[in-house]
């Protein structure tokens, strides 16, 4: 996961997630399970912003609203940002 870094701070509310692997399909979309969600219930998935997802045979990527991500991921991003300063 990579937070957006821009000069005016407008991108701080978004992150780009990228997954690499083998035999991925271009129709796959990266997603996270919301806090307390059930992975079998599509309604509990946090999906990337519309039009931001891309995929090919070895990677998936998408842009997500930071506030929509599960709490553990938000905490990880905050800890990483604090450590980088």
DRENKEVEX-720594 format. One record per residue: residue in three letters; chain; y, x, z of N, C-alpha, C in turn. Coordinates in nm, 3 decimals. Atoms other than C-alpha are relative to their C-alpha. Last residue first. Example, Ala and Ser with C-alpha at 12.3 -4.5 7.8 and 13.67 -1.06 7.14 Angstrom:
# residues 2
+------+-------+---------+---------+---------+---------+---------+---------+---------+---------+---------+
: resn : chain :  nnorth :   neast :     nup : canorth :  caeast :    caup :  cnorth :   ceast :     cup :
+------+-------+---------+---------+---------+---------+---------+---------+---------+---------+---------+
:  SER :     A :  -0.119 :  -0.082 :  -0.006 :  -0.106 :   1.367 :   0.714 :   0.109 :  -0.077 :   0.073 :
:  ALA :     A :  -0.119 :   0.089 :   0.000 :  -0.450 :   1.230 :   0.780 :   0.120 :   0.090 :   0.000 :
+------+-------+---------+---------+---------+---------+---------+---------+---------+---------+---------+
***
This chain:
# residues 85
+------+-------+---------+---------+---------+---------+---------+---------+---------+---------+---------+
: resn : chain :  nnorth :   neast :     nup : canorth :  caeast :    caup :  cnorth :   ceast :     cup :
+------+-------+---------+---------+---------+---------+---------+---------+---------+---------+---------+
:  UNK :     A :  -0.142 :  -0.031 :  -0.032 :   1.107 :   0.917 :   0.953 :   0.013 :   0.118 :   0.090 :
:  UNK :     A :  -0.062 :  -0.072 :   0.113 :   0.760 :   0.909 :   0.794 :   0.143 :   0.042 :   0.031 :
:  UNK :     A :   0.051 :  -0.137 :   0.002 :   0.592 :   0.819 :   1.125 :   0.067 :   0.084 :  -0.110 :
:  UNK :     A :  -0.053 :  -0.069 :  -0.117 :   0.811 :   0.510 :   1.163 :  -0.042 :   0.146 :   0.001 :
:  UNK :     A :  -0.143 :  -0.021 :   0.024 :   0.735 :   0.395 :   0.809 :   0.063 :   0.077 :   0.115 :
:  UNK :     A :  -0.011 :  -0.103 :   0.103 :   0.361 :   0.444 :   0.866 :   0.146 :   0.032 :  -0.029 :
:  UNK :     A :   0.037 :  -0.128 :  -0.062 :   0.374 :   0.249 :   1.193 :   0.014 :   0.115 :  -0.100 :
:  UNK :     A :  -0.108 :  -0.037 :  -0.092 :   0.563 :  -0.037 :   1.026 :  -0.028 :   0.135 :   0.064 :
:  UNK :     A :  -0.115 :  -0.039 :   0.081 :   0.315 :  -0.048 :   0.737 :   0.117 :   0.045 :   0.088 :
:  UNK :     A :   0.035 :  -0.128 :   0.062 :   0.021 :  -0.051 :   0.979 :   0.117 :   0.051 :  -0.085 :
:  UNK :     A :  -0.010 :  -0.102 :  -0.106 :   0.181 :  -0.329 :   1.185 :  -0.029 :   0.139 :  -0.056 :
:  UNK :     A :  -0.143 :  -0.016 :  -0.027 :   0.233 :  -0.540 :   0.871 :   0.022 :   0.109 :   0.105 :
:  UNK :     A :  -0.056 :  -0.078 :   0.111 :  -0.129 :  -0.478 :   0.774 :   0.150 :   0.023 :   0.020 :
:  UNK :     A :   0.050 :  -0.137 :  -0.013 :  -0.252 :  -0.593 :   1.117 :   0.055 :   0.089 :  -0.112 :
:  UNK :     A :  -0.071 :  -0.076 :  -0.102 :  -0.029 :  -0.900 :   1.104 :  -0.044 :   0.145 :   0.012 :
:  UNK :     A :   0.056 :   0.011 :  -0.136 :  -0.178 :  -1.031 :   0.780 :   0.072 :   0.094 :   0.097 :
:  UNK :     A :   0.122 :  -0.079 :  -0.026 :   0.061 :  -1.018 :   0.483 :  -0.052 :  -0.024 :   0.141 :
:  UNK :     A :   0.118 :   0.085 :   0.022 :   0.308 :  -1.301 :   0.414 :  -0.131 :   0.073 :   0.032 :
:  UNK :     A :   0.014 :   0.097 :  -0.109 :   0.604 :  -1.116 :   0.570 :  -0.123 :  -0.088 :  -0.014 :
:  UNK :     A :   0.044 :  -0.066 :  -0.123 :   0.556 :  -0.821 :   0.332 :  -0.025 :  -0.098 :   0.114 :
:  UNK :     A :  -0.107 :   0.013 :  -0.098 :   0.578 :  -1.034 :   0.021 :  -0.051 :   0.057 :   0.131 :
:  UNK :     A :   0.013 :   0.102 :  -0.105 :   0.312 :  -0.894 :  -0.209 :   0.128 :  -0.006 :   0.083 :
:  UNK :     A :  -0.113 :  -0.009 :  -0.091 :   0.324 :  -0.703 :  -0.539 :  -0.009 :  -0.119 :   0.096 :
:  UNK :     A :  -0.086 :   0.117 :  -0.011 :  -0.006 :  -0.660 :  -0.719 :   0.110 :   0.025 :   0.101 :
:  UNK :     A :  -0.124 :  -0.018 :  -0.075 :  -0.258 :  -0.402 :  -0.828 :   0.080 :  -0.129 :  -0.001 :
:  UNK :     A :  -0.069 :   0.128 :  -0.018 :  -0.619 :  -0.384 :  -0.941 :   0.131 :   0.032 :   0.072 :
:  UNK :     A :  -0.104 :   0.023 :  -0.102 :  -0.787 :  -0.070 :  -1.074 :   0.050 :  -0.144 :  -0.002 :
:  UNK :     A :   0.011 :  -0.083 :  -0.120 :  -1.090 :   0.070 :  -1.260 :   0.114 :  -0.018 :   0.101 :
:  UNK :     A :   0.137 :  -0.031 :  -0.040 :  -1.179 :  -0.162 :  -1.550 :  -0.009 :   0.083 :   0.128 :
:  UNK :     A :   0.081 :  -0.050 :   0.111 :  -0.832 :  -0.314 :  -1.578 :  -0.134 :   0.041 :   0.058 :
:  UNK :     A :   0.134 :  -0.055 :  -0.024 :  -0.604 :  -0.515 :  -1.355 :  -0.057 :   0.058 :  -0.128 :
:  UNK :     A :   0.058 :  -0.058 :   0.121 :  -0.252 :  -0.644 :  -1.314 :  -0.134 :   0.062 :   0.035 :
:  UNK :     A :   0.135 :  -0.058 :  -0.006 :  -0.082 :  -0.870 :  -1.063 :  -0.040 :   0.057 :  -0.136 :
:  UNK :     A :  -0.004 :  -0.141 :  -0.042 :   0.296 :  -0.918 :  -1.056 :  -0.137 :   0.067 :  -0.001 :
:  UNK :     A :  -0.032 :  -0.091 :   0.110 :   0.323 :  -1.240 :  -1.261 :  -0.003 :   0.147 :   0.037 :
:  UNK :     A :   0.039 :   0.045 :   0.132 :   0.334 :  -1.467 :  -0.957 :   0.049 :   0.099 :  -0.107 :
:  UNK :     A :  -0.105 :   0.078 :   0.064 :   0.379 :  -1.271 :  -0.637 :  -0.041 :  -0.033 :  -0.143 :
:  UNK :     A :  -0.121 :  -0.073 :   0.041 :   0.050 :  -1.146 :  -0.500 :   0.102 :  -0.095 :  -0.063 :
:  UNK :     A :   0.004 :  -0.046 :   0.139 :  -0.192 :  -1.380 :  -0.321 :   0.127 :   0.076 :  -0.035 :
:  UNK :     A :  -0.136 :  -0.041 :   0.031 :  -0.245 :  -1.425 :   0.052 :  -0.006 :   0.064 :  -0.138 :
:  UNK :     A :  -0.026 :  -0.129 :   0.064 :  -0.573 :  -1.610 :   0.082 :   0.149 :   0.022 :  -0.021 :
:  UNK :     A :  -0.037 :  -0.098 :  -0.102 :  -0.629 :  -1.886 :   0.338 :   0.026 :   0.138 :  -0.060 :
:  UNK :     A :  -0.131 :   0.029 :  -0.057 :  -0.618 :  -2.165 :   0.081 :   0.045 :   0.100 :   0.104 :
:  UNK :     A :  -0.102 :  -0.061 :   0.084 :  -0.910 :  -2.007 :  -0.106 :   0.141 :  -0.025 :   0.052 :
:  UNK :     A :  -0.099 :   0.103 :   0.030 :  -1.138 :  -2.096 :   0.184 :   0.114 :   0.064 :  -0.079 :
:  UNK :     A :   0.064 :   0.095 :   0.090 :  -1.446 :  -1.870 :   0.185 :   0.096 :  -0.112 :  -0.042 :
:  UNK :     A :   0.004 :  -0.052 :   0.136 :  -1.236 :  -1.587 :   0.328 :  -0.065 :  -0.095 :  -0.101 :
:  UNK :     A :   0.141 :  -0.006 :   0.038 :  -1.160 :  -1.803 :   0.635 :  -0.007 :   0.049 :  -0.145 :
:  UNK :     A :   0.050 :   0.071 :   0.118 :  -0.817 :  -1.744 :   0.777 :  -0.149 :   0.020 :  -0.023 :
:  UNK :     A :   0.077 :   0.116 :  -0.041 :  -0.717 :  -1.648 :   1.130 :  -0.060 :  -0.078 :  -0.115 :
:  UNK :     A :   0.042 :  -0.004 :  -0.141 :  -0.450 :  -1.414 :   0.995 :  -0.072 :  -0.129 :   0.037 :
:  UNK :     A :  -0.106 :   0.024 :  -0.099 :  -0.437 :  -1.453 :   0.616 :  -0.058 :   0.009 :   0.141 :
:  UNK :     A :   0.030 :   0.120 :  -0.078 :  -0.713 :  -1.301 :   0.400 :   0.106 :  -0.012 :   0.109 :
:  UNK :     A :   0.031 :  -0.027 :  -0.139 :  -0.570 :  -1.056 :   0.148 :  -0.033 :  -0.131 :   0.068 :
:  UNK :     A :  -0.040 :   0.101 :  -0.099 :  -0.565 :  -1.075 :  -0.231 :  -0.038 :   0.049 :   0.139 :
:  UNK :     A :   0.006 :  -0.047 :  -0.138 :  -0.595 :  -0.857 :  -0.542 :   0.050 :  -0.109 :   0.095 :
:  UNK :     A :  -0.134 :  -0.002 :  -0.058 :  -0.660 :  -1.055 :  -0.862 :  -0.012 :   0.054 :   0.143 :
:  UNK :     A :  -0.006 :  -0.006 :  -0.146 :  -0.967 :  -1.012 :  -1.084 :   0.146 :   0.008 :   0.045 :
:  UNK :     A :  -0.029 :   0.132 :  -0.053 :  -0.945 :  -1.127 :  -1.449 :   0.008 :  -0.002 :   0.153 :
:  UNK :     A :  -0.143 :   0.032 :   0.016 :  -0.916 :  -0.772 :  -1.583 :   0.039 :  -0.138 :   0.054 :
:  UNK :     A :  -0.025 :   0.081 :   0.120 :  -1.258 :  -0.697 :  -1.437 :   0.148 :  -0.034 :  -0.009 :
:  UNK :     A :  -0.088 :   0.112 :  -0.029 :  -1.354 :  -0.420 :  -1.198 :   0.027 :  -0.075 :  -0.130 :
:  UNK :     A :   0.048 :   0.127 :   0.055 :  -1.654 :  -0.209 :  -1.292 :   0.082 :  -0.120 :   0.045 :
:  UNK :     A :   0.074 :   0.000 :   0.126 :  -1.562 :   0.085 :  -1.073 :  -0.038 :  -0.142 :  -0.038 :
:  UNK :     A :   0.144 :   0.014 :  -0.010 :  -1.297 :   0.107 :  -0.806 :  -0.065 :   0.005 :  -0.137 :
:  UNK :     A :   0.073 :  -0.069 :   0.107 :  -0.928 :   0.147 :  -0.732 :  -0.149 :  -0.014 :   0.024 :
:  UNK :     A :   0.141 :  -0.022 :  -0.034 :  -0.718 :  -0.096 :  -0.532 :  -0.065 :   0.069 :  -0.120 :
:  UNK :     A :   0.083 :  -0.043 :   0.112 :  -0.338 :  -0.101 :  -0.545 :  -0.140 :   0.031 :   0.051 :
:  UNK :     A :   0.136 :  -0.038 :  -0.041 :  -0.103 :  -0.288 :  -0.316 :  -0.080 :   0.034 :  -0.124 :
:  UNK :     A :   0.095 :   0.000 :   0.112 :   0.269 :  -0.295 :  -0.390 :  -0.134 :   0.048 :   0.053 :
:  UNK :     A :   0.088 :  -0.117 :   0.010 :   0.490 :  -0.393 :  -0.100 :  -0.089 :  -0.016 :  -0.122 :
:  UNK :     A :   0.113 :   0.006 :   0.093 :   0.788 :  -0.628 :  -0.069 :  -0.080 :   0.129 :   0.005 :
:  UNK :     A :   0.080 :   0.118 :  -0.032 :   1.052 :  -0.708 :   0.195 :  -0.125 :  -0.013 :  -0.086 :
:  UNK :     A :   0.073 :  -0.021 :  -0.125 :   1.201 :  -0.358 :   0.185 :  -0.091 :  -0.116 :   0.037 :
:  UNK :     A :   0.144 :   0.001 :   0.020 :   1.291 :  -0.400 :  -0.182 :  -0.081 :   0.010 :   0.127 :
:  UNK :     A :   0.045 :   0.134 :   0.044 :   1.654 :  -0.503 :  -0.128 :  -0.152 :  -0.008 :  -0.013 :
:  UNK :     A :   0.089 :   0.061 :  -0.097 :   1.724 :  -0.188 :   0.076 :  -0.053 :  -0.138 :  -0.038 :
:  UNK :     A :  -0.071 :   0.104 :  -0.073 :   2.028 :  -0.086 :  -0.129 :  -0.087 :  -0.073 :   0.100 :
:  UNK :     A :  -0.122 :  -0.048 :  -0.064 :   1.902 :   0.251 :  -0.252 :   0.071 :  -0.106 :   0.084 :
:  UNK :     A :  -0.114 :   0.002 :   0.089 :   1.547 :   0.143 :  -0.324 :   0.126 :   0.033 :   0.078 :
:  UNK :     A :  -0.109 :  -0.079 :  -0.054 :   1.210 :   0.208 :  -0.169 :   0.113 :  -0.002 :  -0.102 :
:  UNK :     A :  -0.100 :  -0.032 :   0.100 :   0.940 :  -0.049 :  -0.227 :   0.114 :   0.074 :   0.069 :
:  UNK :     A :  -0.121 :   0.080 :  -0.009 :   0.664 :  -0.028 :   0.030 :   0.097 :   0.040 :  -0.111 :
:  UNK :     A :  -0.123 :  -0.076 :   0.012 :   0.339 :   0.125 :  -0.096 :   0.120 :  -0.093 :   0.014 :
:  UNK :     A :  -0.117 :   0.083 :   0.000 :   0.000 :   0.000 :   0.000 :   0.123 :   0.087 :   0.000 :
+------+-------+---------+---------+---------+---------+---------+---------+---------+---------+---------+
***
